[in-house]
Amino acid sequence: MPFLLHKDSGQVPVVNGEESRHHRLRTPWGYVGLSGGSLLFGMLPIGCTAWRAGSAQGRGMQEAEVRRAVAAALSTASSLDLTVDDAIVLNNSNKLTLRLLPGDVLAQVAPLARQVAQFEVDLAQRLAESGCPVAALEPRVGPRVFECDGFVVTLWTYCEPVTSREIPPSEYANALQRLHAGMRKLDVPTPHFSDRVETAQQLVASRDRTPALADADRELLGDTLRSLRRVIGERGGEQLLHGEPHPGNVLTTKNGLLFVDLETCCRGPIEFDLAHAPEEVGEHYRGANQDLLCQCRILVLAMITTWRWERGDQLPNGRQLGTEWLNEIRAALDKGPAYYR
């Protein structure tokens, strides 16, 4: 039986209305044990796939923060007369994603100090109005951002995922093209993709923040990030992008594919977005520059490899992945054209 955090339970877990001293929390990665009313998982991993985990920095909320965030979501939804008693943790990364029951509302909760909730809500509303395939806000609430106990809470329509089939690359590419077409119509101030590359460069340059990174690997990542940032910036076009449209940010629903997590939006070439998707998707995206896409894939790989070497990275097997990805970067550069270097 899954553990559900109940809105009226400050310290003691409640399952089906019964207090318990030993239950389990349901997560996308299975059941996690609890004892004595305390969460034992410490924190949840960023996600269940390398794409989800690799594209962001591996930091989630700690146990006490998770409890406070859940309480904030339940309190916010209840104040809006939504029927919610329990919360299931769906994802824990830089923000907590919860399914609130029985009202079936999806809540996203982020610390007030490090969030872009208003930007994400406003952009989602505009994209949805133009028919783009993005997750919808909760219609009973509207495009609003709420503050509670040091957190911001946004409420979204919960979509039951369809997991019985793999996403055909052509369908993935078509959905991403529709999203890009809608984004081209919007004039929204966002960071440039090169700003995100610069963040990775700063990590590589800091031995204090990446102490376990060997000198040769530090040089490899630094050179790759610097050269490809320059080359892609010179070659690529520029428009509003999702920023991280990898499979972990794509919902497969009965109404088709929907993109989520718009907080990573930036400006740059569409190939930068495509570099986050499976390789076959790029082959079906009309008008994509395949040479530029290859460059972007190596750049993105260098960025997510850098995150794995940051001090305090909490992704399970993160250091092993970082080592494997360094080898992949070397292999790509060794066999690739001179413009990779």
C-alpha positions in Angstrom: 0.0 0.0 0.0 1.5 3.4 -1.0 2.3 6.0 1.6 0.5 9.2 1.0 1.3 12.4 2.8 -2.0 13.6 4.4 -2.8 17.3 4.8 -3.8 16.9 8.4 -0.7 15.0 9.4 2.1 17.1 10.6 4.5 14.3 11.6 2.7 11.0 11.4 2.1 9.3 8.1 -1.6 8.6 7.2 -2.7 5.9 4.9 -6.4 5.6 4.1 -7.1 7.7 7.2 -5.2 5.5 9.5 -2.1 6.6 11.4 0.9 4.4 11.0 4.4 4.2 12.3 5.9 2.3 9.3 4.7 2.9 5.7 6.1 3.5 2.3 6.2 6.5 0.0 5.1 5.8 -3.6 7.5 7.3 -6.2 8.1 6.7 -9.9 11.0 4.5 -9.0 9.1 2.1 -6.6 8.2 2.2 -3.0 10.6 3.8 -0.5 10.5 2.9 3.2 9.5 5.1 6.0 9.8 4.6 9.8 8.6 6.4 12.8 7.0 9.1 10.7 10.3 10.1 9.0 11.1 9.9 5.3 14.1 7.6 4.9 14.8 8.3 1.3 16.8 11.5 2.0 15.8 12.7 -1.4 14.4 11.3 -4.6 16.6 11.1 -7.7 16.0 13.6 -10.5 14.3 11.0 -12.7 14.2 7.5 -13.9 16.1 7.9 -17.2 19.5 9.2 -18.2 17.9 11.9 -20.2 15.9 13.2 -17.3 18.8 12.9 -14.9 21.5 14.0 -17.2 20.1 17.3 -18.4 19.9 19.0 -15.1 22.0 19.4 -12.0 21.4 16.6 -9.6 19.9 18.4 -6.6 16.6 17.7 -5.1 14.8 18.8 -1.9 15.9 17.3 1.4 13.5 15.4 3.7 12.4 18.3 5.8 12.0 20.5 2.8 9.9 17.9 1.0 7.5 17.7 4.0 7.1 21.5 4.0 6.6 21.7 0.3 3.9 19.0 0.4 2.2 20.8 3.2 2.3 24.1 1.2 0.8 22.4 -1.9 -2.0 20.8 0.1 -2.7 24.0 2.0 -2.8 26.1 -1.2 -5.1 23.7 -3.0 -7.5 23.4 -0.1 -7.7 27.2 0.2 -8.9 27.3 -3.4 -11.7 24.8 -2.5 -10.1 22.0 -4.4 -10.7 18.6 -2.9 -7.3 17.3 -1.8 -6.3 15.2 1.2 -3.2 13.3 0.0 -0.1 13.9 -2.1 2.0 11.5 -4.2 5.5 12.6 -5.0 6.0 12.2 -8.8 9.4 13.9 -9.1 11.9 15.7 -6.9 14.5 17.9 -8.6 14.9 21.7 -8.3 11.1 21.6 -7.7 8.7 19.1 -6.3 6.0 17.7 -8.5 3.0 16.2 -6.7 -0.3 14.5 -7.6 -2.9 15.8 -5.2 -5.8 13.4 -4.5 -8.7 12.8 -4.7 -9.1 16.0 -6.8 -6.4 14.9 -9.2 -4.5 18.1 -9.4 -0.8 18.3 -10.3 1.1 20.7 -8.2 4.6 22.0 -8.7 6.4 23.5 -5.6 9.7 25.4 -5.6 11.6 27.4 -3.0 10.7 31.0 -3.3 14.3 32.1 -3.7 15.1 30.0 -6.8 12.1 29.8 -9.1 10.7 31.3 -12.3 7.1 30.2 -11.7 5.4 33.3 -13.0 7.4 33.1 -16.2 6.5 29.5 -16.7 2.8 30.0 -16.0 2.5 33.0 -18.3 4.4 31.2 -21.1 2.3 28.0 -20.7 -0.9 30.0 -20.9 0.2 31.8 -24.1 1.4 28.6 -25.8 -1.7 26.7 -24.9 -3.9 29.5 -26.3 -2.0 29.2 -29.6 -2.6 25.5 -29.8 0.9 24.3 -28.8 1.3 20.8 -27.3 2.1 21.9 -23.7 0.7 20.8 -20.3 -2.4 22.9 -19.3 -2.9 24.9 -16.2 -5.6 23.8 -13.7 -8.7 25.4 -15.2 -10.4 25.7 -11.8 -7.7 28.0 -10.7 -6.3 29.8 -13.8 -2.9 31.1 -14.5 -1.8 32.1 -11.0 1.2 31.6 -8.8 0.7 31.1 -5.1 3.1 31.7 -2.2 3.0 29.6 1.0 5.6 29.1 3.7 8.6 30.1 1.6 7.5 28.2 -1.5 5.8 29.1 -4.7 3.0 26.7 -5.9 1.5 26.3 -9.3 -1.4 24.0 -10.2 -1.7 22.1 -13.4 -4.1 19.6 -15.1 -3.1 16.1 -14.2 -2.8 13.9 -17.3 -2.8 10.2 -16.9 0.2 8.9 -18.8 -0.1 6.4 -21.6 2.8 4.0 -21.1 1.7 1.1 -23.4 3.8 2.2 -26.3 7.0 3.9 -27.3 6.9 7.3 -28.9 7.5 7.1 -32.6 10.3 9.5 -33.6 8.1 11.1 -36.3 5.4 11.9 -33.7 8.0 13.3 -31.3 9.5 15.4 -34.1 6.1 16.7 -35.2 5.1 17.7 -31.7 8.4 19.6 -31.2 8.0 21.3 -34.6 4.5 22.5 -33.5 5.9 23.8 -30.2 8.7 25.6 -32.0 6.2 27.1 -34.5 4.1 28.5 -31.7 7.2 29.8 -29.9 8.4 31.7 -32.9 5.3 33.9 -32.6 6.1 35.0 -29.1 8.4 37.8 -28.1 9.5 36.7 -24.6 12.7 37.8 -22.9 14.7 34.7 -22.0 18.3 33.8 -21.5 20.4 32.8 -24.5 21.6 29.1 -24.8 25.1 30.4 -24.5 24.3 31.7 -21.0 23.7 28.1 -19.9 26.9 27.0 -21.6 28.7 29.7 -19.6 27.3 28.2 -16.4 28.9 24.9 -17.3 32.2 26.7 -18.2 32.3 28.3 -14.8 31.9 24.9 -13.1 34.8 23.5 -15.2 37.0 26.4 -14.4 36.4 26.0 -10.6 38.5 23.3 -9.0 36.7 24.0 -5.7 33.3 23.1 -7.3 34.6 20.2 -9.4 37.5 18.9 -7.3 37.4 15.3 -8.6 37.7 16.3 -12.3 41.1 15.3 -13.6 43.2 17.9 -15.4 42.9 16.2 -18.8 39.2 15.9 -18.4 38.9 19.5 -17.3 40.8 20.6 -20.4 38.6 18.5 -22.6 35.4 19.9 -21.2 36.6 23.4 -21.2 37.8 23.3 -24.8 34.7 21.6 -26.0 32.3 24.0 -24.3 34.2 27.1 -25.4 34.7 26.1 -29.1 31.2 24.7 -29.7 29.6 27.6 -27.9 31.3 30.0 -30.3 30.7 27.9 -33.5 27.1 27.2 -32.8 26.5 30.8 -31.9 27.9 31.8 -35.3 26.2 29.2 -37.4 22.8 28.8 -35.8 19.6 30.7 -36.2 17.8 32.0 -33.1 14.3 31.6 -31.7 12.5 30.8 -28.5 13.3 27.2 -27.4 12.0 24.8 -24.8 15.6 24.3 -23.5 15.3 20.7 -22.4 12.7 18.8 -24.5 14.2 15.4 -23.6 11.8 12.4 -23.0 11.6 13.1 -19.3 9.9 16.4 -20.2 7.4 14.8 -22.6 4.1 13.4 -21.5 2.5 10.7 -23.6 -1.3 11.2 -23.1 -4.4 10.0 -24.8 -4.6 13.3 -26.6 -1.0 13.1 -27.9 2.4 14.4 -26.7 2.6 17.3 -24.3 5.8 19.2 -23.2 6.3 20.2 -19.6 8.8 22.2 -17.5 9.1 25.4 -19.5 11.4 27.0 -16.9 14.4 26.1 -19.0 13.3 28.2 -22.0 16.1 30.0 -23.8 16.9 31.4 -27.2 19.0 29.7 -29.8 18.9 27.4 -32.8 16.2 24.7 -32.9 19.0 22.1 -33.2 19.9 22.9 -29.6 16.5 21.6 -28.6 16.7 18.6 -30.9 20.0 17.7 -29.3 18.1 16.8 -26.1 15.8 14.3 -27.9 16.7 10.8 -29.1 18.8 10.8 -32.2 16.0 9.4 -34.5 13.9 12.4 -33.7 16.3 14.7 -35.5 16.0 12.6 -38.7 12.3 13.4 -38.8 12.4 17.1 -38.0 11.9 19.0 -41.3 14.6 21.6 -42.1 17.0 20.6 -39.3 20.7 21.2 -40.1 22.2 17.8 -39.4 25.8 19.1 -39.1 24.7 21.7 -36.6 22.7 19.1 -34.8 25.8 17.0 -34.4 27.6 19.9 -32.9 24.7 20.7 -30.5 24.6 17.0 -29.4 28.3 17.2 -28.4 27.8 20.5 -26.7 24.8 19.2 -24.6 26.7 16.1 -23.7 29.6 18.3 -22.5 27.2 20.3 -20.4 25.5 17.4 -18.7 28.8 15.7 -18.1 30.0 18.8 -16.3 27.0 18.6 -13.9 28.0 15.1 -12.9 31.4 16.3 -11.6 30.0 19.1 -9.5 30.7 18.7 -5.8 27.5 17.6 -4.1 25.9 16.1 -7.3 23.3 13.7 -5.9 22.4 11.8 -9.0 22.6 8.0 -8.4 25.6 6.7 -10.5 26.3 10.3 -11.5 30.1 9.9 -11.3 30.0 6.7 -13.4 27.9 8.4 -16.0 30.2 11.4 -16.0 33.2 9.1 -16.8 31.3 7.3 -19.5 30.2 10.5 -21.1 33.7 11.9 -21.1 34.7 8.8 -23.2 31.8 9.5 -25.5 32.9 13.1 -26.0 36.4 12.0 -26.9 35.1 9.4 -29.3 32.9 11.9 -31.1 35.7 14.5 -31.3 38.2 11.9 -32.6 36.0 10.8 -35.5 34.2 14.0 -36.2 35.0 16.9 -38.6 37.4 19.6 -37.6 34.5 22.0 -36.7 33.8 19.9 -33.6 37.1 21.0 -32.1 
